[in-house]
Amino acid sequence: MAKLYRRAELAQIALDAYLHAEGAARRWGDSAPPCDVVDLMTDLLLLAKDRGHDPGSVISKVQQHLKSKSRERC
């Protein structure tokens, strides 16, 4: 299983690709403003809904995974 820092790196790559595809010129150094993360997560939930998944259930599962992963040691 990937270490937490590697997961964060992968998330940054996904966010960068999303912003690039969106045509956003937002660049904030090494960190993304919360609104960019929220926009990506919202669009991922819209994708899940479009594919027949309940966004609320997806969020619940994400919360469970986040609790579990935050207990991992790097």
N, C-alpha and C positions, 0 to 999 in steps of 0.2 A: 504494500500500500504506500502511496506517495506520502512524503512528509508534508506537514502543513505548509511550510514555506514553498514547496514545489506546487502545491495546490493553489496557493496565492499567485504564484508566477503564471500558472496556466489560466487562472481567472483574469489576470491582467492582459494576457495575450488575447483572450476572448473579448474583453472589453475594448481593447485597441482595435481589433478587427471589426467589432460592431460600430464603433465610432467612425472608423474609416469608411465602412460601407454606408453609413448614414450620411456621410459627407460632413460630419461635424469637425469644426476646426478647434475644438476644445482640447487643449493640452495643458495640464496642470503639474508638470514635473513628474515626480515619481508616485504621486497619489492622484486618484480620481475623485472629483467632487461627488458627494453622495447622490446628486441628481442623476449623474451618468449611470451609476450602479442601479438606481431605482428604475431608470428608463430601460436598461437592459433586462432587469429582472421582470419588469412589467411585460415587455415584449415576449420573454420566454414563457410567462404564464399565459399570455394570449395564444402562443403557439401550442402550449399544452391543452388549452381549452379547445382550440381548433382541431386538435387530434383526439378529442373526446375525453380528456382528463379533467377532473374537477380542480381548478386552481387552488381552492381552499385545502384540498387533500394534499396537493403538491407542497404547499406552504407548510403544512403540518409535518410532512416527511422531512422537509428541509430543516425545520426546527429540531427534529429528533437527531438528524445527522449532525447538525451544528453542535448540539450539546455533546454528542458522542465524540466528534472530532476535536472539540476544544479541550477535552480531557486527555487527548493524545500528547505524548511528549515528542518534541522535534528531535 
